[in-house]
């Protein structure tokens, strides 16, 4: 079970990607933030890099450059 729990942030990130492809940025952001919270909790820097990249990309796509810059930093 603990190994499966370690992958939930990856599943949330993937769900966020699906919503992003469907142009539902609100839902995509919700799932990216869920993924981020779990990855932070697990101290998973590799996963956080992927998640922050997705959040940064979303910021660019929505013209929220401050948000994009924050996540890319």
Chimera marker file (.cmm) of the C-alpha trace (Angstrom):
<marker_set name="trace">
<marker id="1" x="0.000" y="0.000" z="0.000" r="1" g="1" b="0" radius="0.5"/>
<marker id="2" x="2.793" y="2.474" z="0.826" r="1" g="1" b="0" radius="0.5"/>
<marker id="3" x="4.329" y="1.983" z="-2.630" r="1" g="1" b="0" radius="0.5"/>
<marker id="4" x="0.963" y="2.712" z="-4.227" r="1" g="1" b="0" radius="0.5"/>
<marker id="5" x="0.572" y="5.786" z="-2.023" r="1" g="1" b="0" radius="0.5"/>
<marker id="6" x="3.894" y="7.042" z="-3.331" r="1" g="1" b="0" radius="0.5"/>
<marker id="7" x="2.479" y="7.118" z="-6.853" r="1" g="1" b="0" radius="0.5"/>
<marker id="8" x="-0.756" y="8.988" z="-6.155" r="1" g="1" b="0" radius="0.5"/>
<marker id="9" x="0.885" y="12.335" z="-6.893" r="1" g="1" b="0" radius="0.5"/>
<marker id="10" x="1.840" y="10.972" z="-10.307" r="1" g="1" b="0" radius="0.5"/>
<marker id="11" x="-1.753" y="9.945" z="-10.956" r="1" g="1" b="0" radius="0.5"/>
<marker id="12" x="-3.026" y="13.380" z="-9.932" r="1" g="1" b="0" radius="0.5"/>
<marker id="13" x="-0.492" y="14.995" z="-12.260" r="1" g="1" b="0" radius="0.5"/>
<marker id="14" x="-1.631" y="12.753" z="-15.118" r="1" g="1" b="0" radius="0.5"/>
<marker id="15" x="-5.270" y="13.611" z="-14.471" r="1" g="1" b="0" radius="0.5"/>
<marker id="16" x="-4.266" y="17.274" z="-14.552" r="1" g="1" b="0" radius="0.5"/>
<marker id="17" x="-2.634" y="16.682" z="-17.938" r="1" g="1" b="0" radius="0.5"/>
<marker id="18" x="-5.844" y="15.163" z="-19.274" r="1" g="1" b="0" radius="0.5"/>
<marker id="19" x="-7.865" y="18.170" z="-18.117" r="1" g="1" b="0" radius="0.5"/>
<marker id="20" x="-5.247" y="20.500" z="-19.628" r="1" g="1" b="0" radius="0.5"/>
<marker id="21" x="-5.569" y="18.718" z="-22.986" r="1" g="1" b="0" radius="0.5"/>
<marker id="22" x="-9.323" y="19.235" z="-22.748" r="1" g="1" b="0" radius="0.5"/>
<marker id="23" x="-8.703" y="22.962" z="-22.034" r="1" g="1" b="0" radius="0.5"/>
<marker id="24" x="-10.265" y="22.706" z="-18.566" r="1" g="1" b="0" radius="0.5"/>
<marker id="25" x="-7.558" y="24.729" z="-16.860" r="1" g="1" b="0" radius="0.5"/>
<marker id="26" x="-9.498" y="25.028" z="-13.607" r="1" g="1" b="0" radius="0.5"/>
<marker id="27" x="-9.674" y="21.266" z="-13.122" r="1" g="1" b="0" radius="0.5"/>
<marker id="28" x="-6.116" y="20.819" z="-14.405" r="1" g="1" b="0" radius="0.5"/>
<marker id="29" x="-4.870" y="23.298" z="-11.806" r="1" g="1" b="0" radius="0.5"/>
<marker id="30" x="-6.795" y="21.545" z="-9.058" r="1" g="1" b="0" radius="0.5"/>
<marker id="31" x="-5.145" y="18.222" z="-9.851" r="1" g="1" b="0" radius="0.5"/>
<marker id="32" x="-1.686" y="19.731" z="-10.310" r="1" g="1" b="0" radius="0.5"/>
<marker id="33" x="-1.989" y="21.365" z="-6.879" r="1" g="1" b="0" radius="0.5"/>
<marker id="34" x="-3.133" y="18.061" z="-5.332" r="1" g="1" b="0" radius="0.5"/>
<marker id="35" x="-0.114" y="16.381" z="-6.919" r="1" g="1" b="0" radius="0.5"/>
<marker id="36" x="2.166" y="19.143" z="-5.667" r="1" g="1" b="0" radius="0.5"/>
<marker id="37" x="0.920" y="18.855" z="-2.082" r="1" g="1" b="0" radius="0.5"/>
<marker id="38" x="1.574" y="15.115" z="-2.004" r="1" g="1" b="0" radius="0.5"/>
<marker id="39" x="4.957" y="15.413" z="-3.699" r="1" g="1" b="0" radius="0.5"/>
<marker id="40" x="6.000" y="18.090" z="-1.194" r="1" g="1" b="0" radius="0.5"/>
<marker id="41" x="4.868" y="15.836" z="1.641" r="1" g="1" b="0" radius="0.5"/>
<marker id="42" x="6.971" y="12.977" z="0.231" r="1" g="1" b="0" radius="0.5"/>
<marker id="43" x="9.892" y="15.310" z="-0.526" r="1" g="1" b="0" radius="0.5"/>
<marker id="44" x="9.910" y="14.010" z="-4.112" r="1" g="1" b="0" radius="0.5"/>
<marker id="45" x="11.979" y="16.615" z="-5.959" r="1" g="1" b="0" radius="0.5"/>
<marker id="46" x="11.833" y="14.837" z="-9.304" r="1" g="1" b="0" radius="0.5"/>
<marker id="47" x="8.035" y="14.759" z="-9.265" r="1" g="1" b="0" radius="0.5"/>
<marker id="48" x="7.926" y="18.379" z="-8.122" r="1" g="1" b="0" radius="0.5"/>
<marker id="49" x="9.999" y="19.399" z="-11.138" r="1" g="1" b="0" radius="0.5"/>
<marker id="50" x="7.432" y="17.863" z="-13.471" r="1" g="1" b="0" radius="0.5"/>
<marker id="51" x="4.489" y="19.311" z="-11.564" r="1" g="1" b="0" radius="0.5"/>
<marker id="52" x="6.014" y="22.801" z="-11.326" r="1" g="1" b="0" radius="0.5"/>
<marker id="53" x="6.687" y="22.671" z="-15.073" r="1" g="1" b="0" radius="0.5"/>
<marker id="54" x="3.032" y="21.849" z="-15.730" r="1" g="1" b="0" radius="0.5"/>
<marker id="55" x="1.867" y="24.666" z="-13.458" r="1" g="1" b="0" radius="0.5"/>
<marker id="56" x="4.281" y="27.068" z="-15.145" r="1" g="1" b="0" radius="0.5"/>
<marker id="57" x="3.040" y="26.053" z="-18.586" r="1" g="1" b="0" radius="0.5"/>
<marker id="58" x="-0.519" y="26.584" z="-17.423" r="1" g="1" b="0" radius="0.5"/>
<marker id="59" x="0.419" y="30.062" z="-16.202" r="1" g="1" b="0" radius="0.5"/>
<marker id="60" x="1.825" y="30.951" z="-19.613" r="1" g="1" b="0" radius="0.5"/>
<marker id="61" x="-1.235" y="29.596" z="-21.413" r="1" g="1" b="0" radius="0.5"/>
<marker id="62" x="-3.523" y="31.722" z="-19.230" r="1" g="1" b="0" radius="0.5"/>
<marker id="63" x="-1.312" y="34.826" z="-19.485" r="1" g="1" b="0" radius="0.5"/>
<marker id="64" x="-0.576" y="34.674" z="-15.743" r="1" g="1" b="0" radius="0.5"/>
<marker id="65" x="3.105" y="35.386" z="-16.101" r="1" g="1" b="0" radius="0.5"/>
<marker id="66" x="3.727" y="35.992" z="-12.397" r="1" g="1" b="0" radius="0.5"/>
<marker id="67" x="2.364" y="32.543" z="-11.635" r="1" g="1" b="0" radius="0.5"/>
<marker id="68" x="4.373" y="30.964" z="-14.461" r="1" g="1" b="0" radius="0.5"/>
<marker id="69" x="7.546" y="32.659" z="-13.251" r="1" g="1" b="0" radius="0.5"/>
<marker id="70" x="6.888" y="31.495" z="-9.690" r="1" g="1" b="0" radius="0.5"/>
<marker id="71" x="6.589" y="27.836" z="-10.679" r="1" g="1" b="0" radius="0.5"/>
<marker id="72" x="9.495" y="27.954" z="-13.126" r="1" g="1" b="0" radius="0.5"/>
<marker id="73" x="11.712" y="29.339" z="-10.383" r="1" g="1" b="0" radius="0.5"/>
<link id1="1" id2="2" r="1" g="1" b="0" radius="0.2"/>
<link id1="2" id2="3" r="1" g="1" b="0" radius="0.2"/>
<link id1="3" id2="4" r="1" g="1" b="0" radius="0.2"/>
<link id1="4" id2="5" r="1" g="1" b="0" radius="0.2"/>
<link id1="5" id2="6" r="1" g="1" b="0" radius="0.2"/>
<link id1="6" id2="7" r="1" g="1" b="0" radius="0.2"/>
<link id1="7" id2="8" r="1" g="1" b="0" radius="0.2"/>
<link id1="8" id2="9" r="1" g="1" b="0" radius="0.2"/>
<link id1="9" id2="10" r="1" g="1" b="0" radius="0.2"/>
<link id1="10" id2="11" r="1" g="1" b="0" radius="0.2"/>
<link id1="11" id2="12" r="1" g="1" b="0" radius="0.2"/>
<link id1="12" id2="13" r="1" g="1" b="0" radius="0.2"/>
<link id1="13" id2="14" r="1" g="1" b="0" radius="0.2"/>
<link id1="14" id2="15" r="1" g="1" b="0" radius="0.2"/>
<link id1="15" id2="16" r="1" g="1" b="0" radius="0.2"/>
<link id1="16" id2="17" r="1" g="1" b="0" radius="0.2"/>
<link id1="17" id2="18" r="1" g="1" b="0" radius="0.2"/>
<link id1="18" id2="19" r="1" g="1" b="0" radius="0.2"/>
<link id1="19" id2="20" r="1" g="1" b="0" radius="0.2"/>
<link id1="20" id2="21" r="1" g="1" b="0" radius="0.2"/>
<link id1="21" id2="22" r="1" g="1" b="0" radius="0.2"/>
<link id1="22" id2="23" r="1" g="1" b="0" radius="0.2"/>
<link id1="23" id2="24" r="1" g="1" b="0" radius="0.2"/>
<link id1="24" id2="25" r="1" g="1" b="0" radius="0.2"/>
<link id1="25" id2="26" r="1" g="1" b="0" radius="0.2"/>
<link id1="26" id2="27" r="1" g="1" b="0" radius="0.2"/>
<link id1="27" id2="28" r="1" g="1" b="0" radius="0.2"/>
<link id1="28" id2="29" r="1" g="1" b="0" radius="0.2"/>
<link id1="29" id2="30" r="1" g="1" b="0" radius="0.2"/>
<link id1="30" id2="31" r="1" g="1" b="0" radius="0.2"/>
<link id1="31" id2="32" r="1" g="1" b="0" radius="0.2"/>
<link id1="32" id2="33" r="1" g="1" b="0" radius="0.2"/>
<link id1="33" id2="34" r="1" g="1" b="0" radius="0.2"/>
<link id1="34" id2="35" r="1" g="1" b="0" radius="0.2"/>
<link id1="35" id2="36" r="1" g="1" b="0" radius="0.2"/>
<link id1="36" id2="37" r="1" g="1" b="0" radius="0.2"/>
<link id1="37" id2="38" r="1" g="1" b="0" radius="0.2"/>
<link id1="38" id2="39" r="1" g="1" b="0" radius="0.2"/>
<link id1="39" id2="40" r="1" g="1" b="0" radius="0.2"/>
<link id1="40" id2="41" r="1" g="1" b="0" radius="0.2"/>
<link id1="41" id2="42" r="1" g="1" b="0" radius="0.2"/>
<link id1="42" id2="43" r="1" g="1" b="0" radius="0.2"/>
<link id1="43" id2="44" r="1" g="1" b="0" radius="0.2"/>
<link id1="44" id2="45" r="1" g="1" b="0" radius="0.2"/>
<link id1="45" id2="46" r="1" g="1" b="0" radius="0.2"/>
<link id1="46" id2="47" r="1" g="1" b="0" radius="0.2"/>
<link id1="47" id2="48" r="1" g="1" b="0" radius="0.2"/>
<link id1="48" id2="49" r="1" g="1" b="0" radius="0.2"/>
<link id1="49" id2="50" r="1" g="1" b="0" radius="0.2"/>
<link id1="50" id2="51" r="1" g="1" b="0" radius="0.2"/>
<link id1="51" id2="52" r="1" g="1" b="0" radius="0.2"/>
<link id1="52" id2="53" r="1" g="1" b="0" radius="0.2"/>
<link id1="53" id2="54" r="1" g="1" b="0" radius="0.2"/>
<link id1="54" id2="55" r="1" g="1" b="0" radius="0.2"/>
<link id1="55" id2="56" r="1" g="1" b="0" radius="0.2"/>
<link id1="56" id2="57" r="1" g="1" b="0" radius="0.2"/>
<link id1="57" id2="58" r="1" g="1" b="0" radius="0.2"/>
<link id1="58" id2="59" r="1" g="1" b="0" radius="0.2"/>
<link id1="59" id2="60" r="1" g="1" b="0" radius="0.2"/>
<link id1="60" id2="61" r="1" g="1" b="0" radius="0.2"/>
<link id1="61" id2="62" r="1" g="1" b="0" radius="0.2"/>
<link id1="62" id2="63" r="1" g="1" b="0" radius="0.2"/>
<link id1="63" id2="64" r="1" g="1" b="0" radius="0.2"/>
<link id1="64" id2="65" r="1" g="1" b="0" radius="0.2"/>
<link id1="65" id2="66" r="1" g="1" b="0" radius="0.2"/>
<link id1="66" id2="67" r="1" g="1" b="0" radius="0.2"/>
<link id1="67" id2="68" r="1" g="1" b="0" radius="0.2"/>
<link id1="68" id2="69" r="1" g="1" b="0" radius="0.2"/>
<link id1="69" id2="70" r="1" g="1" b="0" radius="0.2"/>
<link id1="70" id2="71" r="1" g="1" b="0" radius="0.2"/>
<link id1="71" id2="72" r="1" g="1" b="0" radius="0.2"/>
<link id1="72" id2="73" r="1" g="1" b="0" radius="0.2"/>
</marker_set>
